Amino acid sequence: MYDELVKRLREAPSDWYDADLHYEAADAIEELSKPKWIPVTDKLPESGGSYIVYLRPFKGKTDLGYAIGDLSYPTEMYFDKGQMLWVCENESYNAILSAVDTENEYHVTHWMQLPQPPEGEQA
């Protein structure tokens, strides 16, 4: 959708203006700027730092005493690129094996960039 809008805008005469096309382009740009979940099986962060991750209980665990899907949740974790670990307080998860990790009760399935802080606030 975005590529088609860019093509239409580039092909338009320089003195031409179409309000509908303008709003379509603005909506497409807004959609592209929203953070998106990235599966760890597709890609890991290119640099170390804090990210939002989605943790899920390992499906093979049967001794938890509750339904497996009950405790999946998002949280903030630090990605240690050098050691390929997701780290949070005293827990760490192997980033390369996190999608198939049988040792930890939880594993990271997805990650995304932290949002920008509100205007005028320091990170």
N, C-alpha and C positions, 0 to 999 in steps of 0.2 A: 504494500500500500504506500509506504513512504517513498520508495523508489519511483513509483508512478507519479506521485505528487511532485517530486523534484523534477522529473522529466517534463511534466506539463508546465511547471513554472519556468523552466529554462527555455522552453519553446515559445513562450508567450512574448509578444512585442513589449519593449521596454516601457511604453506609455500605457499599457493595458493593465486593468485591475479588475479582478473578479472576487467579490467579497466571500462568496461560498468557498472558492478555492483557497482563499486566505485562511478561513476558519478551519478547513480540512487540514491544511498544512500545520496550523498551530496545534490542532488536536493530535496529529501524528507526532509532532515534536514532543509534546507533553507525554504521550504514551511511551516514546523511546527513552525519555529521561527518568521514568519510574524504575526503581530498583527491581531486579528480577532474580528469582531463585535460580542458582546454577547447580546442577547435580555434580557431586564430587566425582562421579564416574566420567563426566565430560571434561572437567577442567578444575584445577586448583588455583588459588590466588597466585599471582605472579610475584608478589612480595609479602614479607611478613607484616603483621599488623592485626588490628582488631576487626572482626567481621561478625555479622549475624549468621548463626548457623542453625540448622534444624536437626535436633537429636531425636533418635528413634530407638526404642528398646530393640535389642537383637532378637530376631524372630525365633531363634533356636532356644532361647532361655525359657524353661518351663517351670523353674522354681520361684518365680516372682510372686505368685499368689494372686494375680489379677490379670485381666485381659490385656494382651500385648499392646493393642492400639490406644490404651487409656493414657499413656504417659509420654507420648511424643510431644515435643515442645521446641519453640525457638528460644535461643539465648545468645548472648555475646560471648565469643571466645577469641583467643589470640592464636594466630597462625604462625608457627615457627617454621619458616621456609627451610632453614638450614637442617633441622632435624626431621622435617616433614611431619610435624605434630600439631594437632589442635589442642590448646591448653586452656584450662579454666580452673583457677584456684589450685586444688591438689589433684585434679583429674587431667589426664592427657590421653589422646586418642591418635593412633597411627593414621596419618592423613592418606597414605597410599592404600591401606587396607580398610579404611573406615567403612566402606560400603559392604564389606564381607567379614568384618572383625568378629571373631567368635570368643575372644578373650574378655572383652569389655561388655558390661551389661547394656551399654548404649553405644551407638555409632552415629557419626555425622553423615547425613544423607545429602544435604544441600547447604549452600552458603550464598551470601550476598554482601555487597558493600554496605557500610553504615551510612545512614542518611546524613546530609549536611546539617550542622547545627542551625538553630534559628538565627536569623539576621541579628547582628550585634552581640552574639554570644560566642565565647571562646570554646574550642573543642577540648 
